[in-house]
Amino acid sequence: MWLASAPEGIGLFVPPWDEVIISLICLAITALAVAKYGVPRYLEVLDKRALAIEGGIKRAEEAEAEIAAIRAGLEGEKEAARVEAAKVREDARADAAAILAEAKTKAGEEARRIQESAQRQIDSERRSAEVSLRQDLGTLATDLAEKIVGESLKDSALASRVIDRFLADLESQTTAGKGA
């Protein structure tokens, strides 16, 4: 049948009617099979993917909300830590000022104590020097008086009076020299 009549012209492009009918029947069977089995399966896979995507989006939104809440909490803690750090710095400054004031007070007291001790020592040494000087002056005055008078001043009462008179004259001359 195919060899008997060879199509020509437009017949080359138009298939025979029996092939068209068989092709339409095959196409209909294939379309029904795809519609009955393939499309529901495809729609099921699409629905699962849509649900998975929606679940993922929902979980992502929940995670973002949780992260935002955590960030807000961390910002609050961060601000509280800043406030606490500022308070600690202020307390440390106040403590440092108190310690410094206390150290200055102790240093002042220690300086006064050292100064008073030094003044007492100076006064004590001055008195000791005066006593020693008086004794040395008395001895020198006695020796000088013996040389001037030419007699020995063995009498202690007389020697004492001569020394006292000499020292009194010396002190009066010293005070008169300071006053002028």
Backbone bond lengths (Angstrom), bond angles and torsions (degrees), N, CA, C in turn:
res aa  C-N    CA-C-N  psi(-1)  N-CA   C-N-CA  omega(-1)  CA-C   N-CA-C  phi
1 M - - - 1.418 - - 1.514 109.76 -
2 W 1.197 119.21 -32.54 1.456 119.29 -178.50 1.533 111.18 -80.87
3 L 1.192 113.77 -34.64 1.448 117.46 -178.30 1.523 111.83 -78.57
4 A 1.260 116.94 -24.77 1.453 120.44 -175.40 1.506 111.26 -68.26
5 S 1.233 116.97 -47.03 1.455 116.72 -177.76 1.509 108.67 -118.24
6 A 1.244 119.45 115.09 1.441 124.52 179.18 1.512 107.57 -96.24
7 P 1.324 118.06 123.50 1.450 120.02 -177.52 1.536 110.30 -69.11
8 E 1.275 110.67 151.80 1.434 118.08 177.98 1.502 109.22 -134.92
9 G 1.324 116.98 158.42 1.456 123.09 177.04 1.513 112.25 62.72
10 I 1.349 115.36 -127.68 1.461 120.96 -179.07 1.506 111.08 -69.66
11 G 1.281 118.36 -19.53 1.446 122.78 179.44 1.502 111.43 -64.10
12 L 1.316 115.96 -19.07 1.449 118.86 176.75 1.527 111.23 -65.80
13 F 1.310 116.64 -31.42 1.463 121.20 -176.95 1.512 114.28 -94.81
14 V 1.304 120.17 -17.93 1.458 124.00 -178.24 1.532 107.14 -101.77
15 P 1.349 117.28 121.57 1.452 120.02 -179.04 1.546 110.41 -76.71
16 P 1.274 115.33 165.05 1.463 117.94 177.05 1.522 110.54 -69.90
17 W 1.331 115.50 154.96 1.457 121.71 -174.64 1.520 112.45 -64.85
18 D 1.183 122.58 -34.73 1.458 123.67 -179.48 1.539 110.82 -67.53
19 E 1.333 118.14 -36.59 1.456 121.11 177.09 1.519 111.16 -70.67
20 V 1.346 115.41 -35.67 1.461 119.82 178.09 1.514 109.43 -64.40
21 I 1.308 117.52 -42.78 1.469 121.73 -177.84 1.526 108.91 -67.28
22 I 1.320 118.99 -44.23 1.461 121.74 -179.94 1.539 108.98 -64.11
23 S 1.329 117.27 -41.57 1.459 120.81 179.25 1.515 111.20 -64.00
24 L 1.373 116.59 -39.83 1.471 120.24 178.17 1.525 111.01 -65.43
25 I 1.311 117.79 -37.97 1.476 121.08 179.27 1.531 108.52 -66.94
26 C 1.320 118.22 -43.65 1.468 121.43 179.33 1.537 110.10 -64.19
27 L 1.340 115.00 -41.32 1.461 119.01 178.60 1.513 110.84 -63.80
28 A 1.329 118.23 -41.90 1.464 121.78 179.82 1.532 110.22 -64.01
29 I 1.339 117.03 -42.69 1.470 120.29 -179.46 1.542 109.12 -64.42
30 T 1.329 115.38 -43.62 1.457 119.41 179.61 1.530 110.38 -64.24
31 A 1.351 117.06 -42.76 1.457 120.92 179.93 1.516 110.67 -63.62
32 L 1.351 116.51 -41.49 1.472 119.34 178.15 1.528 111.02 -64.53
33 A 1.316 117.58 -39.92 1.463 121.08 -179.58 1.533 109.41 -66.89
34 V 1.323 115.78 -44.16 1.454 118.62 179.21 1.520 109.90 -64.89
35 A 1.332 117.71 -42.69 1.463 121.13 -179.18 1.520 111.17 -66.12
36 K 1.331 117.14 -37.03 1.457 119.71 -176.71 1.529 111.26 -80.39
37 Y 1.317 118.01 -41.28 1.454 120.36 -174.14 1.538 113.97 -108.19
38 G 1.279 117.68 -41.65 1.458 121.16 -173.33 1.525 113.34 -76.68
39 V 1.340 116.16 -47.60 1.472 119.74 -176.98 1.526 111.47 -64.96
40 P 1.332 121.16 -46.05 1.469 119.12 178.15 1.536 111.67 -60.53
41 R 1.340 115.32 -39.51 1.462 118.48 179.66 1.536 109.83 -65.11
42 Y 1.306 115.50 -43.31 1.458 121.07 178.39 1.531 110.60 -62.67
43 L 1.351 116.53 -43.62 1.472 120.76 178.33 1.531 110.98 -65.32
44 E 1.334 115.31 -35.55 1.476 119.58 178.50 1.538 110.03 -64.78
45 V 1.336 116.03 -44.99 1.465 120.03 178.29 1.526 109.76 -62.64
46 L 1.334 117.77 -42.68 1.456 121.47 178.04 1.530 111.45 -62.79
47 D 1.333 117.32 -41.45 1.467 120.81 178.11 1.534 111.04 -63.70
48 K 1.350 116.46 -42.40 1.466 119.82 178.10 1.519 110.56 -61.81
49 R 1.345 114.67 -43.21 1.464 117.60 179.58 1.523 111.04 -65.93
50 A 1.335 116.74 -39.79 1.470 120.10 178.55 1.521 110.21 -62.84
51 L 1.341 116.57 -42.67 1.468 120.06 177.58 1.533 111.05 -64.10
52 A 1.327 115.85 -41.16 1.467 119.27 179.23 1.528 110.19 -64.47
53 I 1.316 115.97 -42.49 1.460 119.65 179.01 1.517 110.63 -65.09
54 E 1.340 116.61 -44.76 1.474 119.82 178.22 1.527 110.88 -62.20
55 G 1.343 116.43 -40.64 1.471 119.52 176.80 1.522 111.20 -63.83
56 G 1.321 115.94 -41.49 1.469 120.00 177.72 1.519 111.30 -63.16
57 I 1.319 115.87 -42.42 1.465 119.54 178.38 1.521 110.25 -64.22
58 K 1.329 115.72 -41.71 1.472 120.41 -179.96 1.536 110.13 -64.00
59 R 1.338 115.99 -44.31 1.468 119.70 178.11 1.530 110.86 -64.49
60 A 1.324 116.21 -38.77 1.467 119.71 178.65 1.525 110.54 -64.98
61 E 1.339 116.80 -41.12 1.474 119.97 177.66 1.525 110.31 -64.33
62 E 1.340 116.32 -41.81 1.470 119.73 177.86 1.532 110.41 -63.69
63 A 1.335 115.97 -41.53 1.460 119.65 179.07 1.532 110.44 -64.99
64 E 1.328 116.67 -40.62 1.461 119.85 177.71 1.529 110.83 -63.38
65 A 1.338 116.48 -41.71 1.464 120.00 177.91 1.527 110.26 -63.53
66 E 1.332 115.93 -41.50 1.461 119.86 179.14 1.530 110.63 -65.50
67 I 1.328 116.52 -41.92 1.460 120.88 178.07 1.523 110.38 -63.25
68 A 1.355 115.97 -41.04 1.466 119.16 178.57 1.533 110.30 -62.98
69 A 1.349 116.10 -41.23 1.469 119.54 178.50 1.533 110.57 -64.76
70 I 1.319 116.04 -41.61 1.469 119.79 178.79 1.525 110.21 -64.62
71 R 1.343 116.13 -42.72 1.465 119.56 178.03 1.524 111.04 -60.59
72 A 1.336 115.25 -43.83 1.467 118.70 179.46 1.535 109.80 -61.47
73 G 1.333 116.10 -42.53 1.464 119.77 177.82 1.519 111.34 -63.35
74 L 1.335 116.04 -42.27 1.461 119.56 179.02 1.519 111.39 -66.05
75 E 1.317 117.21 -38.85 1.469 120.02 177.12 1.534 110.07 -62.72
76 G 1.336 115.87 -41.69 1.464 119.66 177.12 1.523 111.19 -62.33
77 E 1.330 116.40 -44.52 1.465 120.37 178.31 1.524 110.83 -65.29
78 K 1.330 115.38 -38.26 1.465 120.07 178.68 1.520 110.57 -63.12
79 E 1.309 116.61 -44.36 1.469 120.70 178.86 1.530 110.08 -66.16
80 A 1.322 116.45 -40.67 1.468 119.69 177.49 1.532 109.97 -63.05
81 A 1.340 116.62 -39.17 1.465 120.15 178.18 1.526 110.46 -65.59
82 R 1.332 116.89 -38.72 1.467 119.57 177.36 1.527 110.37 -62.63
83 V 1.323 115.73 -44.87 1.466 119.66 179.68 1.524 109.92 -62.39
84 E 1.320 115.92 -43.85 1.467 120.43 179.65 1.527 110.71 -63.55
85 A 1.341 116.63 -41.38 1.471 120.13 178.40 1.522 110.57 -63.21
86 A 1.340 116.37 -41.63 1.474 119.27 178.22 1.525 110.18 -63.19
87 K 1.332 116.16 -40.12 1.468 120.25 179.10 1.530 110.22 -64.94
88 V 1.317 116.35 -42.28 1.469 120.47 179.88 1.533 109.59 -63.98
89 R 1.360 116.23 -41.80 1.469 118.77 178.24 1.521 110.67 -62.54
90 E 1.323 117.00 -43.78 1.472 119.91 179.33 1.524 110.99 -63.25
91 D 1.336 116.13 -42.85 1.466 119.69 177.28 1.530 110.70 -61.35
92 A 1.345 115.74 -41.79 1.461 119.77 179.63 1.526 110.42 -64.22
93 R 1.334 116.17 -41.14 1.472 118.97 177.92 1.525 110.54 -63.37
94 A 1.336 115.94 -43.16 1.467 119.37 179.54 1.531 110.18 -63.73
95 D 1.344 115.79 -42.78 1.471 119.40 177.89 1.521 110.83 -62.82
96 A 1.327 116.04 -41.90 1.463 119.70 179.39 1.525 110.46 -63.08
97 A 1.342 116.24 -41.67 1.465 119.41 178.91 1.535 110.32 -64.06
98 A 1.332 116.04 -41.60 1.473 119.62 179.16 1.531 110.47 -64.73
99 I 1.334 115.99 -42.90 1.465 119.64 179.81 1.521 109.93 -64.64
100 L 1.333 116.22 -41.30 1.461 120.51 178.87 1.530 110.77 -63.29
101 A 1.348 115.96 -44.41 1.466 119.44 179.12 1.530 110.30 -63.04
102 E 1.334 115.86 -41.95 1.463 119.64 178.97 1.534 110.89 -64.12
103 A 1.343 115.52 -41.40 1.470 119.27 178.95 1.525 110.69 -64.59
104 K 1.348 116.35 -40.48 1.469 119.23 177.95 1.520 110.47 -63.52
105 T 1.337 116.02 -42.10 1.461 119.86 179.08 1.528 110.47 -62.29
106 K 1.335 116.00 -46.21 1.465 119.38 179.50 1.518 110.94 -63.93
107 A 1.337 116.32 -39.85 1.461 119.63 179.55 1.527 110.03 -65.01
108 G 1.349 116.63 -40.84 1.465 119.94 177.62 1.519 111.49 -62.93
109 E 1.344 115.59 -43.83 1.462 119.02 178.56 1.523 110.73 -63.67
110 E 1.335 115.97 -42.09 1.465 120.05 179.84 1.529 109.98 -64.39
111 A 1.350 116.81 -40.65 1.469 120.03 178.65 1.528 110.37 -63.66
112 R 1.348 116.24 -42.85 1.476 118.99 178.07 1.527 110.73 -63.34
113 R 1.313 116.12 -41.91 1.458 119.85 179.79 1.526 110.55 -63.09
114 I 1.331 116.36 -44.16 1.465 120.03 179.02 1.520 110.07 -64.33
115 Q 1.346 115.70 -41.46 1.466 119.97 -179.97 1.529 110.65 -63.93
116 E 1.338 116.46 -43.56 1.466 119.73 179.00 1.521 110.33 -64.15
117 S 1.337 116.32 -42.14 1.464 119.88 178.92 1.521 110.36 -62.92
118 A 1.332 116.53 -42.46 1.468 119.90 178.64 1.525 110.48 -64.62
119 Q 1.342 116.84 -40.21 1.471 120.10 179.44 1.526 110.32 -64.46
120 R 1.357 116.46 -41.60 1.468 119.33 177.54 1.528 110.60 -62.47
121 Q 1.320 116.20 -41.82 1.452 120.19 179.94 1.527 110.15 -64.96
122 I 1.333 116.27 -42.51 1.470 120.13 178.45 1.526 110.01 -61.79
123 D 1.348 115.79 -45.27 1.469 119.28 179.21 1.530 110.84 -61.72
124 S 1.320 116.00 -42.63 1.465 120.19 179.89 1.530 110.51 -63.53
125 E 1.322 116.72 -43.40 1.459 119.96 179.54 1.533 110.78 -67.62
126 R 1.343 117.16 -35.34 1.464 120.46 177.92 1.533 109.78 -63.28
127 R 1.364 115.02 -46.96 1.473 118.23 178.97 1.525 110.72 -61.33
128 S 1.331 115.53 -42.51 1.461 119.41 179.59 1.530 110.32 -63.12
129 A 1.340 115.91 -41.07 1.469 119.94 178.59 1.520 110.26 -66.09
130 E 1.344 118.09 -39.50 1.464 120.91 178.96 1.529 110.69 -62.83
131 V 1.346 115.83 -44.57 1.465 119.75 179.68 1.519 109.58 -61.90
132 S 1.349 115.53 -46.18 1.461 119.11 -179.45 1.519 110.36 -64.27
133 L 1.329 117.27 -40.81 1.454 121.37 179.09 1.525 110.96 -64.47
134 R 1.325 116.37 -41.46 1.469 119.56 178.84 1.528 110.32 -61.95
135 Q 1.344 115.63 -42.54 1.456 118.34 -179.81 1.531 110.39 -64.12
136 D 1.348 114.79 -44.89 1.463 118.55 -179.98 1.529 110.76 -64.86
137 L 1.340 116.63 -41.08 1.458 120.62 178.57 1.538 110.69 -65.12
138 G 1.336 114.56 -39.37 1.474 118.71 178.49 1.514 110.97 -62.33
139 T 1.305 114.77 -44.15 1.463 118.80 179.08 1.521 110.22 -63.83
140 L 1.335 115.90 -45.10 1.463 119.99 178.99 1.529 111.30 -64.14
141 A 1.328 116.33 -40.29 1.473 120.18 179.62 1.524 110.54 -64.94
142 T 1.314 115.99 -41.22 1.459 119.87 178.97 1.518 109.99 -64.00
143 D 1.315 115.93 -45.43 1.470 119.54 179.15 1.524 110.37 -62.28
144 L 1.308 116.88 -42.20 1.470 121.11 179.85 1.526 110.76 -65.22
145 A 1.337 115.81 -44.01 1.468 119.60 179.73 1.525 110.09 -63.04
146 E 1.323 117.74 -39.79 1.455 120.67 178.75 1.526 110.16 -61.84
147 K 1.342 115.65 -39.50 1.460 119.05 -179.14 1.526 110.73 -70.64
148 I 1.347 115.65 -40.07 1.465 118.66 -179.40 1.521 109.75 -69.58
149 V 1.313 118.27 -47.22 1.453 122.65 -175.47 1.523 109.39 -76.04
150 G 1.286 114.83 -33.90 1.444 118.81 179.98 1.510 111.39 86.33
151 E 1.294 119.06 10.74 1.450 122.24 178.44 1.515 108.78 -126.11
152 S 1.260 115.37 157.99 1.442 121.24 178.99 1.509 109.28 -83.68
153 L 1.339 114.77 134.95 1.479 119.70 178.73 1.530 107.97 -101.25
154 K 1.306 114.61 69.67 1.453 119.51 -178.74 1.515 110.72 -80.83
155 D 1.272 115.98 -20.48 1.457 119.68 178.83 1.518 107.00 -70.44
156 S 1.313 117.19 118.51 1.460 121.05 -174.49 1.515 111.37 -69.35
157 A 1.331 119.42 -32.76 1.465 121.10 179.30 1.504 109.28 -67.09
158 L 1.300 117.06 -43.73 1.451 121.11 179.36 1.527 110.10 -65.69
159 A 1.309 117.84 -44.04 1.463 121.99 178.91 1.511 110.07 -61.21
160 S 1.323 117.22 -41.30 1.457 121.70 179.95 1.514 110.92 -63.63
161 R 1.353 117.53 -42.61 1.464 120.75 179.33 1.527 110.55 -64.95
162 V 1.319 117.61 -41.21 1.469 121.37 179.65 1.529 109.65 -63.07
163 I 1.301 116.81 -43.68 1.471 121.06 -179.61 1.517 110.35 -64.72
164 D 1.346 116.57 -45.15 1.465 119.56 -179.38 1.515 111.09 -62.79
165 R 1.315 117.14 -43.58 1.460 120.34 179.81 1.542 109.92 -63.00
166 F 1.324 117.74 -43.04 1.455 121.92 -179.86 1.524 110.83 -61.97
167 L 1.329 117.14 -44.46 1.467 121.33 -179.74 1.523 110.83 -66.95
168 A 1.336 116.84 -38.03 1.462 119.83 178.56 1.520 110.07 -64.96
169 D 1.337 117.60 -42.10 1.462 120.89 177.04 1.525 110.31 -63.40
170 L 1.320 116.71 -40.97 1.462 121.01 -179.37 1.524 110.97 -64.76
171 E 1.334 117.46 -42.26 1.466 121.37 179.51 1.508 111.33 -66.98
172 S 1.339 117.37 -38.84 1.466 120.09 -179.34 1.525 109.37 -67.72
173 Q 1.332 117.82 -36.87 1.461 119.98 177.33 1.536 110.04 -68.98
174 T 1.286 119.22 -36.58 1.470 122.54 179.85 1.514 110.32 -67.40
175 T 1.342 117.55 -45.30 1.478 120.31 179.64 1.507 110.88 -68.70
176 A 1.327 118.84 -33.92 1.460 122.49 178.50 1.529 108.57 -68.18
177 G 1.341 117.47 -37.61 1.476 121.93 179.01 1.515 111.05 -68.86
178 K 1.310 118.98 -35.08 1.469 122.86 179.33 1.513 110.62 -73.58
179 G 1.315 117.58 -36.05 1.459 122.02 -177.39 1.515 111.22 -72.06
180 A 1.326 119.18 -26.50 1.467 122.72 -175.92 1.470 110.78 -84.74
